[in-house]
Amino acid sequence: MQTENAFNKPTEWTADIKRHCAIEIAAQKYGPTNKCGTISLINAAAQTVVKWKGSAHSAVADTLALVDLVQAMAVVGHE
């Protein structure tokens, strides 16, 4: 919505978007590992076949790990 607001565009359509948080799904699937009741990306990745591509906590490596995590959870969910 920030972009829509910045360019004075309508934002009503965003109310219809169904949002999902990959980390919340991972916490439900693998169990929470921290006091917040969630799981870190690195702990969730360790529960799957996800291999880090680059340095953890870099934008590119974390994004690639998240994509791989979502794919891994989807595959396991359909087996």
N, C-alpha and C positions, 0 to 999 in steps of 0.2 A: 504494500500500500504506500510505501514511502515514495516510490517512483510516481505513482498516480497522483499523489498529493503534490509532489514537486512540480509536476507538469499540468496540474489542475485538471486531471482526468477523473472520470467517475470511478468510485470504489465499491459500489453496491454489489457488483458481481462477485466480489471476494467472499461474501457471506455464504455462497453456495459451494465453496471449495471444501472438500473433505480432506482434512489434514491428518497426517500420521507422523509420529516421531520415531525414527529408527532406533534410537537409544532406549526409548520407553518400551518398544516392542522387544528389543534384545533383553531388557531387564525382566520382562514377563517370561520370555522363553528360557533364559539361562539363569535367572535369579539375580536380584540386586547384589551389588558388591560394595556399596558405600552407604554412608549414613543418610544420604538423601533418598535412598530407595531406588537408585538407578544403577547403571553399570557404565564404566568408562569404555570408550571406543577400543582401547587396547585390550581390556579384559574381555569384551564381547568378541573381538577378533580372535583372541586366544581360544575361544570356545568353538571356533569354526576352522575352516581351511584357509582363512584369509592370511595372506603374506603381505607384509609391509613393503611398499615400493617407495623408498626414500626415507627421510628422517621423520620420525613421529613428531607431531605437532607442527609440521609445515603444512601450509594450505593444500598443496597438491597431494602430498602423501595421505593426509587425513581424509581428503575428499575421495581419493581412490580406494582407501580402506573402507570408508562408509559405503560406497557403491558396491564393493565386493561383499561386505557384510550383509547388505540388503539382499543381494543375489543369493548368497549362501543360505540365508534364512528362508528365502522363497523356495529354493530347491528342497531343503529339508522339509519344509511345510507341505510339499506336494508329493513326497515319497511315500 
